[in-house]
Amino acid sequence: MKSNDVGDVFLKTGTGKASEIASLLEQRIAAGGYPAGSKLPSERELAVSFHVSRNTIRDAIALLAARKIVSTKWGSGTVVLGPRTKGPWLLRPDLRMFLTNGATS
């Protein structure tokens, strides 16, 4: 994708810029904007297009790496592994709510 200009979308969810950027990138990966095996744009390019610091982009990429959506290697860039397609957090909203909010007795 050429343009990542997202305008005034940040902090609408209250989760922070890095989390919101990670979600936007994950949506683009799932939609095929960044297919599996391709590289994400550089941190510098993403920072410019999202109008944030490189540290914020690094944090967003770290979130994606923790979810096994991308793989990072110093000096080689960030490679897309593919969208999340399996997991109880996607299939069972009640489980996601339980994990987010804890048990309610």
N, C-alpha and C positions, 0 to 999 in steps of 0.2 A: 504494500500500500504506500502510496506516495505521501499523502497528507495525514498527519495525526492531529491536526489542529482541532482541538476539542472545545474551544471556547470556554464558557463559564460552567463547567460540569463538576468541578471539584468541591468536595466537602458537602455534597448533597446527601450523602449516606451517613456522614459522621464517622467514617472509618479511616479517614486520612488520605492524603494524596497518593501515597505509594500503593495502598490497597485499591484505590479507585483506578489507578493506571493499570495495575495488575489485572483487574477485572476487565477493563477495556481491551487490553492485549489478549486476554484469554478469550473474550468474545470474538475478536478478529481471527484468532487461531482456529476456533471452532467453526467460524464461517468460511474458512479456507483462505483468508487474507494472507496468512503466513503458513503455508503447508508444512507438514512433517518433513524434516530434513533440511528445510531452508534456514537461513540465518535471519535473526531479527536485525533491524538497523542498529548501528553502533549506539553506545550510551550517549555520546555527544549528540547524534542526530535525534534520538528520542527526546533528550532533554530540551533541545531547541524546539522541536515540534510540539511538545506538551507544555512548554514554557515553565519548566521546573529545573531544579539543580540535578547534576549527575548523581548525587547521593540519593535523591528521591528515586531516580530511575534504577539505581543499583538495588535499593530496597524492594522496588516492584519486581525486578527480575529475581531477586532472592525468594520472594513469595512464590513466583511461578516455578522456580527450581524446587522449592520444598514440596510443591504439589506434583512434581514430576512432569510438568508441562514443557519445560525447557531444560537444557543442559548448558552449563557455562564452563568455559575453559579459558584460563588467563592467556591472553594473546591470540586466541582463536575466535573469540566472539561467543554469541549465544545461539545455540541451535535449537530449533523447535522439535520436540519429541512427538507432539500431537496433543489434541484436546483431551481433557478428562472425559472418559466415557463410562467408567464403571466406578462404583463405590456407593456405599449406603447413604452418603450425604446427598447423592443425586436421586436415589430411588425412593428413599423414605423420609419425607418431610418431618414425620414425628420423631425419627431418630436424630435428624439434624437439630430439631428444636430441643430435644433432650440433651444433646451434646453442647449446645449453645447456652441453654438456660439452667441446666442441671436437673436433677430429679426433683419432682414436686410430690410431696407426700401429704 
